[in-house]
Amino acid sequence: MDRRAILSTAALGVAGGLAGCIGGGGEVVTTVQRTVSVQPGQGWIKEIPDVSNPGGAIRYHAKADRPFDVYFFSSEESFMFYDTYTDGDEPALTPAGDTDVSATAEKVAKDAYEAETQKGGARQPIDDSGPYYFVVDHSDYRDEAGPGDEPAPLDVFVDLTVTQRKLL
């Protein structure tokens, strides 16, 4: 085999490997792909480990037959306000979580609501220190998409992936 062919093949292999790491592949630290049931006035909560060093990303898509909210709290302090509210107390604040990741489900068809990360469910960077809290909300927290007049449990299909960058 020609020496140039060997070197160019090796260079392509290294470049492809580096592109995969730099391109955001990373190591999956949290994944959920299932239907969760959320009681009225509550939220389904998934605690996510710290991915701030060297950084990470979150991507989700959630769908249900009624309105709901998704909150991503990147600090325990802001999550505690939410937790206080859903426990029946009056918190001093009602933070919306990370507004680049949090979303109110939008009606996409009759009896079909979806929420996802920006740009059609693309990964969003996570650079703050964790832990983090991903919440599918079925309460009237922040008066956005509460349980409505007929409170009943809400079934939401959640497709959530959180990755942590790999160091080269």
C-alpha positions as CSV (number, residue, x, y, z in Angstrom):
1,M,0.0,0.0,0.0
2,D,1.2,3.5,-0.8
3,R,2.5,5.5,2.1
4,R,0.3,8.6,1.2
5,A,-2.8,6.4,1.2
6,I,-2.0,5.1,4.7
7,L,-1.3,8.6,6.0
8,S,-4.5,10.1,4.5
9,T,-6.6,7.2,5.8
10,A,-5.1,7.7,9.3
11,A,-5.7,11.5,9.1
12,L,-9.3,11.0,8.1
13,G,-9.8,8.6,11.0
14,V,-8.4,11.0,13.5
15,A,-10.3,13.9,12.1
16,G,-13.6,11.9,12.2
17,G,-13.0,10.8,15.7
18,L,-12.3,14.4,16.9
19,A,-15.3,15.7,15.0
20,G,-17.5,13.3,16.9
21,C,-16.2,14.4,20.3
22,I,-16.2,18.1,19.5
23,G,-19.5,17.9,17.6
24,G,-21.3,17.3,20.9
25,G,-21.7,13.6,21.0
26,G,-20.4,13.2,24.6
27,E,-21.4,10.6,27.2
28,V,-25.1,10.1,28.0
29,V,-25.6,10.8,31.7
30,T,-29.5,10.7,31.8
31,T,-32.0,9.3,29.4
32,V,-35.7,8.8,29.7
33,Q,-38.0,7.5,27.0
34,R,-41.4,6.6,28.6
35,T,-44.8,7.8,29.6
36,V,-45.0,9.5,33.0
37,S,-48.2,10.1,35.0
38,V,-48.4,13.5,36.6
39,Q,-51.0,14.2,39.3
40,P,-52.9,17.6,39.2
41,G,-51.1,20.3,41.2
42,Q,-47.8,18.4,41.0
43,G,-44.9,17.8,38.6
44,W,-42.9,14.8,37.5
45,I,-39.3,15.5,38.5
46,K,-36.1,14.1,37.2
47,E,-32.9,15.1,39.0
48,I,-30.0,15.3,36.7
49,P,-26.3,15.1,37.8
50,D,-23.8,18.0,37.3
51,V,-22.4,18.1,33.8
52,S,-20.8,21.6,34.1
53,N,-17.2,20.3,33.9
54,P,-16.4,20.2,31.0
55,G,-20.0,21.1,30.0
56,G,-23.1,19.3,28.7
57,A,-26.3,19.5,26.8
58,I,-30.0,18.7,27.2
59,R,-32.5,17.7,24.5
60,Y,-36.1,16.7,25.1
61,H,-39.5,16.2,23.4
62,A,-42.6,15.7,25.5
63,K,-46.2,15.2,24.3
64,A,-49.6,14.8,25.9
65,D,-53.3,15.2,25.1
66,R,-53.6,18.3,27.3
67,P,-51.6,21.4,28.1
68,F,-48.5,21.2,30.4
69,D,-45.3,23.0,31.1
70,V,-41.7,21.9,31.2
71,Y,-39.3,23.6,33.5
72,F,-35.5,23.1,33.7
73,F,-34.1,24.4,36.9
74,S,-30.3,24.8,36.8
75,S,-30.0,25.7,40.4
76,E,-31.3,24.0,43.5
77,E,-32.4,27.3,44.9
78,S,-34.8,28.0,42.0
79,F,-36.1,24.5,42.1
80,M,-36.9,24.8,45.8
81,F,-39.4,27.7,45.0
82,Y,-41.2,25.3,42.6
83,D,-41.1,22.5,45.2
84,T,-42.5,24.9,47.9
85,Y,-45.4,25.9,45.6
86,T,-46.4,22.3,44.7
87,D,-46.2,21.4,48.4
88,G,-49.0,23.9,48.9
89,D,-47.1,26.8,50.4
90,E,-46.6,30.3,49.0
91,P,-43.0,30.8,47.7
92,A,-41.4,34.3,47.7
93,L,-40.7,33.9,43.9
94,T,-41.9,31.7,41.1
95,P,-38.9,31.4,38.8
96,A,-39.4,30.0,35.3
97,G,-36.2,28.0,35.3
98,D,-33.7,28.2,32.5
99,T,-35.8,30.0,29.8
100,D,-33.6,28.6,27.0
101,V,-34.8,25.1,27.9
102,S,-38.1,25.5,29.7
103,A,-41.3,25.6,27.6
104,T,-45.1,25.6,27.6
105,A,-46.5,22.8,25.5
106,E,-48.1,24.1,22.2
107,K,-51.2,22.7,20.6
108,V,-50.1,20.8,17.5
109,A,-53.4,19.0,16.7
110,K,-56.7,18.3,18.2
111,D,-55.9,16.8,21.7
112,A,-52.2,16.9,21.0
113,Y,-49.7,19.2,22.8
114,E,-45.9,19.1,22.5
115,A,-43.0,20.8,24.2
116,E,-39.4,20.5,23.2
117,T,-36.0,22.2,23.4
118,Q,-35.5,25.1,21.0
119,K,-34.9,24.7,17.2
120,G,-37.1,21.6,16.9
121,G,-35.7,19.6,19.8
122,A,-32.0,20.5,19.3
123,R,-29.5,20.1,22.1
124,Q,-29.2,23.1,24.4
125,P,-25.9,23.7,26.3
126,I,-25.7,23.3,30.0
127,D,-22.9,25.3,31.6
128,D,-24.1,26.1,35.1
129,S,-23.2,23.8,38.0
130,G,-25.7,21.2,38.9
131,P,-27.5,19.3,40.1
132,Y,-30.4,20.2,37.7
133,Y,-34.1,19.5,37.9
134,F,-36.2,18.6,34.8
135,V,-39.9,19.0,35.6
136,V,-43.0,18.1,33.6
137,D,-45.6,20.3,35.4
138,H,-49.3,19.8,35.8
139,S,-50.0,22.6,38.3
140,D,-50.9,26.2,38.0
141,Y,-47.4,27.3,38.9
142,R,-46.8,30.6,37.1
143,D,-50.4,30.3,35.7
144,E,-49.2,29.0,32.4
145,A,-50.7,25.6,31.5
146,G,-52.4,24.3,34.6
147,P,-54.7,21.3,35.0
148,G,-57.8,23.3,34.1
149,D,-61.4,22.8,35.2
150,E,-61.3,19.0,35.2
151,P,-58.2,18.0,37.1
152,A,-57.1,14.5,36.4
153,P,-53.7,12.8,36.1
154,L,-51.8,13.8,33.0
155,D,-49.9,11.2,31.0
156,V,-46.9,12.7,29.2
157,F,-44.5,10.8,26.9
158,V,-41.0,12.1,27.7
159,D,-38.0,11.7,25.5
160,L,-35.1,13.3,27.4
161,T,-31.4,13.0,26.9
162,V,-28.6,14.8,28.8
163,T,-25.0,14.4,27.7
164,Q,-21.7,15.5,29.1
165,R,-18.8,16.5,26.9
166,K,-15.8,14.3,26.8
167,L,-12.3,15.7,27.3
168,L,-10.0,14.9,24.4
